[in-house]
Amino acid sequence: MTEYQMRTARPDVGEHTAGGRIDHSIQDIFGQVARAYPARPAIVCEQRVITYAELESWSDGFARVLRNKGIGAGGLVGLFIHRSPEAIMAMLGILKAGAAFVPLDPAYPHEHLSFIAGDANPSAVVSASRMFESLAEPKPWTCQTILIDAEVPPLESEYGRRLDAGGRDDVACVMYTSGTTGRPKGVLIPHRGVVRLARNTYIDLSPEDVVLHMATLAFDASTFEIFSGLLNGAALAILPSVRPSFSEIADVIARHGVTTALLTTSLFHAVVDHHLDALRPLRQLITGGDVLSPRHARQMMDAIPGCRLINAYGPTENSTITCCYTLPRNAPPDAPAPIGRPIAHTQIYVLDEERRPVPQDEIGELFAAGEGVALGYLNQPELTTEKFAPDIFGADANARMYRTGDLVRRRADGIVEFVGRADRQVKISGKRVELEEVEAAMRRLPYVADAVAQVRDRGEAQRQIVAYAAGRDGARLDAALLRQQMLQIAPSYMTPAHIFVLDALPLTPSGKVDRNALPDFPSSLDAAPDAGAGVDPAPKDREQSGDVESTLAEICRRLLKLPHVGLDANFFDLGGTSLDLMALHEEIRARFQQDLPVTTLFEYTNIRALAARLAQKDSAKLPIAAMNARKLQQNEALRKIARTRNRTGE
């Protein structure tokens, strides 16, 4: 391609099917669906079933509660609540009042919540009584708090004229992501972006489907889960456990007949490795957030041929999903999965540093345009201008395109392959992390003069943040203490799995940190004991716990890919993640026939303490008969799903 051709070429916009403007708001479409299917289940959660008519009535009532409190068009409302039917009702009520919701993850540390609340400056925060009362003083926000369990309107209430609120370009939600400045940034997601995500041709959804909701509300995957179900008349099956096990995920999928799910790539890999049967009821599974392992994809497709596997790609700034690729059954077993083509109402451009289209098969930066593009960043006009540029290739003079920072190549057949990043942004457990934000957070810790964050690749989309820190004025730093302090100011997925203390960071002749001169990751770790984890075993339990310790040590070495694990080493200081803990839970069920809650493993975080807990007489023994009975129940649920699909011709 000549220089002139490169400058004048119009990029291939991919499949822009189902074209045209998206002119309806989220609540408009939900209202249409609720009137079309009033008696169908909208939400199922444990034993609760909420119909579309009930959800419409509840959310209408809550919208009026908000209006009566002075919250309306253009306002922001925080959501400090776990996934639940009440959370969904609050979301819809906020939108119907004309406002936008700002998820505040209860798992975030107090300082992180305080920053988000201060930046968003919401008119109110919706929470539940028990959660709000458990918050430490001072509260992370200063605005009014609305306790939804005290404000739920009665179902039998009749309301008058529908509220007139929300248009296609109005803000629907503000999703906070990692920022290079050292603080998170709020992405302004419009109604059109969510509607484009939920009602699109890349996914096949109807009122006969059931969509799994297991993402936290602050993770942008939740917008797909919630609204792809509710805007298509499907049922939303909510996973109630805050820290679920693989078995709990499997139980919810089987009990409610879930047909559609979105799993982060790392979670998908873990489920395939440890509980593949959990996915058998599904007919379509979306995975994304990192590079998909060909081995796991092949294993899943061979075991569950009736389930379509979709590799999805997209930043929050383009409303969660930009491109998709359905993996063919005859895909080469070792070939990495591409990210595919843009979904409907989406255009992508592969450009060079001068924002000129690059030839096919050459690497360029991906720019995204169309109805999914966000409105920018809250309170950050300069960054918005930098990242959201005018769409010079589109017909709409007011349209913008988002600069993703992702390097890709477009093949001759139009399929796009992901190559890497143009900066230091990484994905940890499917969540976006700017390493600069990790470094800035560490520099805020007492006595830390400087810090550098890097990534350790454990293979197959398993990555960890590793940090190096140097003390101020000769201060001697304690790595375990630094990690605990980081957990007080940053979410767990942004906290380094390992922190290595150095006398000084190596520098280049120009005075910059020499990352190539940093020490290698050690091959063996034996972290300091966790004094708060568990109890010392009683004498009569010590002999029994010895064999258990050996078994647990072998499991942890394999899961964490370490040659040695000390009995008093903290699981998380060894680099363990919540997914690793879920895998450990599954191994304990299989090896010891004990069904401890996953939350127990967060309390007993070293091998010695956990072995003592397993040796206690009151440990929840899982009889073989009970395990077999649960398996029979799941098999019967699968047979019912199969019979239903046969009758409907699926």
N, C-alpha and C positions, 0 to 999 in steps of 0.2 A: 504494500500500500504506500503510495507516494505521500509526501508531506501535505500536498494540497488535498488529497483524498481524505487524509486523517482529519484535517481541519474542517472539512465540509460534510463528512459522513454523518448520517443520522443514526443514532444507536438503535439496535433492534430492541423494541420494547417488550419482547416476550409475548406471552399470551395475555392479551388484554380483553379476555372474554367477559361476558356479562357487563359490557361497558356502560357508560353513562354516569351521571352524577348520583351520589347517594344523598337523598334529600330528606330522609327521615331520621329522627332521633331514636335513641335506644328505647325510651319509654313509649314512643309512638308504636314501634314495632311490637314491643312486649304487649301493649294494650290490644293490638290486633290479634296476636296469638292467644291471649287470655280470653278474648271474646269468641274465638274460633274453637277453643278446646277448654271450656270452663271446668269440666269435671275431670280432666286428665291430671295425673300427678305432675306437679312442677318440681317439687323437692321431696326426696326421701332421705331420712336420716335416722338410723336405728329403727325404732318402731313408729316414728312419726311420718305421716304422709300429708303433704300440703298441696292442694289443688291449685290450678292456675287462677280460678275464681277467688280462692282464699288469699293467695299471694297478691293478686291485684287489689283486693279490698284492704288488706293490711297495709300495703305500701301506699295506697291512696290516703289512708288515715294518717300514716306517719308523715307523709308530705305535708298534710295540714297541721300536724303538730309542729313541724319545723317552721312553716309559714307563720304560725301564731307566735313563734319565738323570734320572729324577725329575720328568718333565714330564707332567702329567695334567690332570684336570678343573679348569677355571677358570684355567688358566695362559695366558700370552701368549707367542707365539714370533715373533720378527722374521723377515722374509723379505728378505734382501739378495741378490737374484738377478734376472737378466733373464728375460723370458718364455722358457720352454723346457719340454720334457717333464719335466725334473727339478723345475721349479718347481711344476707341476701335481701331481706325485707328492707333493711336500713339503706342499702345501696339504691334500691329502686325508689324508695321514698325521697332520698336526697336528690336523685335525678328529676323526679316528678316535681319537686319544689323549685327546680331551676338551678340548683347548686351542683357542685362537683364533689366527689369524695376523695379523701387523701388517706390511704391505708397507713396505719401506724402499727407495725408488727409488735405484739406483746413480748416477743423474744428479744427485741432490740434492747441494748443497755440504756440506762436512763439518759446519759449524755447524748447519745445518738437520737433518741426520741425528742429530747429537748431541742436539739438543733432543727430537726425536721418541723416540729411544731412552731418554733420561732420563725423559720423561713416561710412556711406556708401561711402562718397567722390565720388559722381557721376561725370562723365565727362560733363554732361549737365543736365538741368531740363527742361522738356516740360511743358508749361503752356498755358493759354489763356490770351490775352491782358488785358481784364478787371480784371481778377483775379490777374494777376501779378501786375498791377498798384495799386490795393487796398492793397497790402502788405506793412506793415510798414517797415521803414528803421531802421537798416540795414536788408537786405534780409537774410532769414535763410540759404542761400547757397552762395558760392562765385564763383561757376563755371558759365559757359555760360548758358543763358536762351534761349530756342527756343520757340517762340510763334507760336503755331500750326495754329492759324487762319491767320497768315501771311506766313506760309510755306507750306500750302496745295497745292500739285501739281495739275495741270489741269487734268481732267479726260481723255481728248482725247490724252494725251501723250502716246507714244509707247516706251516701254522700251526693252532693249536688253536681254541678257542672265540673267537668274534668279541668284540672289545672293546665293552663297554657304555659308550658315551660320547655326550653331547650330546643336548639336547632342544630343543624349538621356541623357547624363550625364552632359551636359552644364547647367549652371544656367539660368532659365527662368525668375524668379522674386525673389525679396528679400522682405519677409513679416515680419514686425516688430511686436513682441509680448511683453507682460509684462515680466520683468526680476527680479529675486530675488536680484540682486545687486543694485537695485534702479534705473536702467536705462533699457530701452527697448533693446531687442536683435533681430538681423536680421537673419531670417531663410532662408537658401539658398535652394529654391525649384527648382529641375531640371525639364527638359522637360518631362522626363519619368513619373514624378509624376503627372504633369498636364494632360498628355495624359491618364494615368491610371484613373484619376478622371473623365475625360470627356467622355471617350469611355469605358463603363463598363456595366456589366450585371445587376447591381442593379437598373438601370433606363432604361426606354423604350423610346428612342428618335428616331425620323425620320424627314425627311424634311417636314413632315406635321405638326410638332409641333411648338409651340411658347413658348419660355422660358422667364420668367420675370427676369429683371435685376434691382434690387433695393438696393443692398448692396453697401456700399462705397468701393472704389477701395482698400483701405488699410485693409479691412476685408477679410479674406481668403475665405469667402463664395462667393465673387465676382468671384473667379477663376472658381468655379463650374458654376455659372450663365453664364458667358461669354463663356467659352470654351466648356461646354456641349452643348450649342446651336451651336456655329460656327464649331465645329469639327464633328457634326452630320448632318449638312445641315439644321438645324432648324432656325427659325427666332428668333432674340433677341429683346424683347420689353422693351425699356428703360423707367423707371419711371423718368421723368425729374425733378420733384420737389425735392429740397434738403431736405426739411422737409415736407414730404407728410402727408396728413390726410388719415384716413381709406377710405374716399370717393374717394380720388384721386387714391389710390391703386385699389379700386374696378373699377373705370372708366377705368384705363389702362388695367386691366385684361379683362374687358368686351369688350372694343373698339377693342383691338387687338387679341381677341380670345386666350388668354394665356392658355396653357394646362399644363404647368409644372412650379412649383415655389419652391424655398427654403426659408423658414421663420425660423428665430431663434425661439426657444421654447417660449420665453417670448412674441415675437410678435405674434406667432400663437395663444397663449392663449388670447391675447388682441383682435385679430381679431375675434376669435370665440365668445368672450364675447360681442363685440360691433358692429360687422359688418360681421356676418357669411355669408351673401349673397355674399360678395365679392369673396368667394372661389368657388362658384357654377360652373363656367366654367371649373375649373381644372379637369384633369383626373389623375394627380399624384402630390402629395405634399410631399416634404421632410421637416422635421423639426428636429432641433438639436441644441446643444449648452448648454443644461441643461436637467433636469429631466422632462419628459413629463407627464403632468397631465392626469390621466385616464378619469376624467370627461370631459375635453375638447376634448380628442380624441374621446370618445364615442359620444359626442354631434355633432362633425363634421361628423363622419361616418354615424350616423343616419340621419342627414340632407342632406348629399351629398353622397349617396351610390355609385355613379359612379366614385368617386375619391379614388385612392389608397393612403393611408397614410403611410409614411415611416419614422421611427425613426432612425436618423443617429447619429453616434458618430465618433469623430476623432480629433486629435490635428493638428495644423498647420504643425508640424514637420513630419507628415505622409500625407501631401498633402490633408488636410481638412477632408476627410472621410476615416475611417478605417473599421467600421462595420455598417451594416444596418439591420433593422428588419421591415418587412411589417406587419402592425397590421391586424390580422384577424377580420372578421366581428363579430365573436362570442367570441371575447376577453372578459374575465371577466371585469365587469364595474369598479371594484376597484383595479385591479391588475396593478402595475407599468409596463410600457413597458420596455422590455429588450433592449440591444443595438444590439442583434442579432449575426450574423456571419460575418467574414471578407469578404469584397468584392473581386472580382477577382484580381489576381496579388498581393495578400496580404496574409501574414501569421501573426498570433498572438500567443503569448506564455503567459501563466499564470504561473508566477514563484514566488518562495519565496525569502527571503532576500539573500540567497546564490545562487540565479538564478537557482534553481532546479524546475522542473515542480511540481505543487501541484495537489493532487487528485481532481477528480470531486467534485463539490459542496463545495469545500473549497476556502477561499479567498486568492488571490495572486495579485501581481502587473502585469499589462498588458504591454507586450513588443510587438512592432509592427515591422514587417519586410516586405520585398518585394519591388516592384518597386516604391512605394510611399514614401519611406524613404528619408528625405532631406539629403543634403550634409553636414549639420552641421550649425554652427552659424558663421556669418561674424565677423572676427577679434577676435574670442574667442576660440582659440584652446583647452584650458583647459576644458572649459564647453562642447565643442564638444566631447572631449574624455570621459567626465563623462556621458553624456547623450546618445551618439551614440556608442554602444559597438559592437564588432564583433558578427555576427550572428552564434553562436556556434551550432545551430541546422540546419542551411541551408547547401546546397551543394556547394554554392559559397564561397570560402575562403575569398574573398574581400568584401562580403556583410556585412552590419551592421544592427543592430536592435535598435529601439529607445525606451528608457525607459520613459513611459508616466507619471508615478507617480499616475496613476489611479488604484484603487483597484476594482477587479471584481471577479466573480465566474462563472465557466462554469458548466452548468447543464448537466445531463446525456444525454439529447438530443442534446448537442453541442451548445445550445444557451447560450450566455454570458449575464450576468446581471451586471450592474454598481452598485458598493457598496459605493464608496466615494473616497477621496483623501488621499494620504500618506503624504501630506504636507499642506501648507496654501494657495495653489492656489484656486481661486474661479472663478465662471463665473458670470459676471454682464451683463445683456442684451445680452447674447450670446458671449460676449467677455471675453477673459482670462485675469485675473488680479492676480498678485502676491501681496499679502498684504504687503510683505517686501518692494516692490517698492513704495507703497503708504506711508508707514512709513518713508522711506528714503526721499521721496519728501517733506513730512511735516517737517522733521528735517532741510531741507534747507531753510525753511521760517524764516524771521527775528524773533528773540526773542523766538523761540521754542527750548526748551532744549531736549525734548523727546516726542515721540508720539507712540500710539498703534492703529492699525486698526483691526476691527473685522467686522463680517457680521451679519446683522439683516435679518432674514428670514421672509418675508411677506406671504409665502405660494405660492404654484403652480408656482415655478421657478421665483418668484419675490423676489429678494435679493437687499439689500442696504449695502453700506459700512458705518460703523459708526466708528468715530475716537475719541480718547481721547488725549488731548495735555496738556503739562505742560510748563510754561514759564521759561525762562532763567533768573537767578539772580533776582528773584522776580517780573519779568515783568508780568503785567496784560494783558492777551490775550483776544482778541475779536473774538468770534466764527464766526460771520458773515464775518468779515474781513479775517480771516484765510481761509474760504471757497472761498472767492473771489480771494485771493492770490494763492490758489491751482489751480483754474481754469486758472490762467495765466501760469502755468508750467506743467499741466497734462491734458490729455483728460477728458472730462466731465464724462465718465463712470468710470474713476479711481478716481474722486473727491468724498470724503465722502459726503453722503447725510446729515449727521449730525456730528458736531464736538462739543465735550463736553470739556470744559476747567476745569482742575483740578489744585490745588495748587502743587501737586506732584503725580506721578504715583505710585500706591501701589507696593511694592517690597516683594519678598520672602526672607527668611533668608539668602539665597545665593546671594542676590543682583540682581536677575532677576525680570523683571516685572511680577507681580502676576495677570494674566489675570482673574482669578476667583474672584478676589477682586474688579474688576472694577465695577462702579455703573451700575445698570440695566438701560435699555433703558426707558426713561420716557414715561408715558402713554398719556401725553398731551403736545402739543407743540404750542407755540404762538410766532413765530419768530419776530424779529424786523422788522419794516416797511421797504419796499424797496423804498427809496426816488426817485429813477429814474424810477419807473414803472407808466406809465400812467399819467393822469391829474386829478386835483381835479374837481369834477363835478360842473357844474354851478348850481345856486339855483333852477332853474326850473326843473333840471334833478334829484335833490336829492330825491324827493318823489318817483319818478318812480324807481330810482336805489335801493331804500330800499328793495322792494320785490325781485328784481333781486339778491341783496346781499344775502338774506336769501336762495334763491334757489341755488346760486353758493356755498354757505357754506355747504349746505346739500350734494351737489354733491361731493365737495372736501373731506368732511369727509368720505363719502363712498368709494371714489376712493383711498384715502390715508390710509384708515383704522385707522382713528384717532377719538377720541371722541369729540375733540374740535379743531376748526380752527379759528384763529383770522382774522379779516377783512383786517388787514394790514400785515399779514404774507406772506412772499415770498413763492410762490408755491414750488420752488426748495429747499428752506431752510427747508420746511416741509417734505422733502424726496421725492418730486415728481420727476418723470423721464420724458423723452421725450415720452415714451409710455403712461404714465399717462396723459400727456398733449394732446396726440392724442385722448385718451378716453374722456377727458374733452371737446375737440372740437366736438366730436360726440354727447355728451350730449347737448351742446349748440345748435347744429343744430336741435336736436329733441325737446328741451324744448322751444327755443326762435325763431325757424325758421330763424336763422341768419347764414350766411355762411361766417364767417370771415376766412381769411387765417390762417393756423396754426402759421405762423410767427408772426401774431399779438399777439397771446397768449404768445409768448416769450418776447414781449414788455410790456404787461400788466400782471405782474406776481403776483399781489395780488388781492384779491376779490373786494376790494373797487374800485380800478382803473379799473378792468375789467368790473364791473357792470356799472360804469360811461361810459365806452366805448360802452357797449351794449345799453345804454340808449340814446346815441347820435342819432340825426335824420338821419345822413348819414350812419348809420350802414347798412351793406349789408343784407337787408331783403330777405329771401328766400321764395318766394311765394309758397303756397301749390301746385298750378298748375305746377310750375317749378319742384318741388320735384316729383310730379306724372309723369311729362313728362320724367324726367331723369330715373325714375323707368321703364317706358314703353320702353325707348331706351335700357336699360340694358336687359330687358326681351326679346326684339326682337333680340338683339345680342346673347343671350343664345339660342333662337330658331334656329338662323342661324347655330350656332355651332353644335347643335343637328342634324339638317338636313344634314350638311356636314359629320358628323360622321356616320350617318345612311347610306349615300351613299357609304362611304368607308368601311363599314362593321365593324367599331370599336365597 
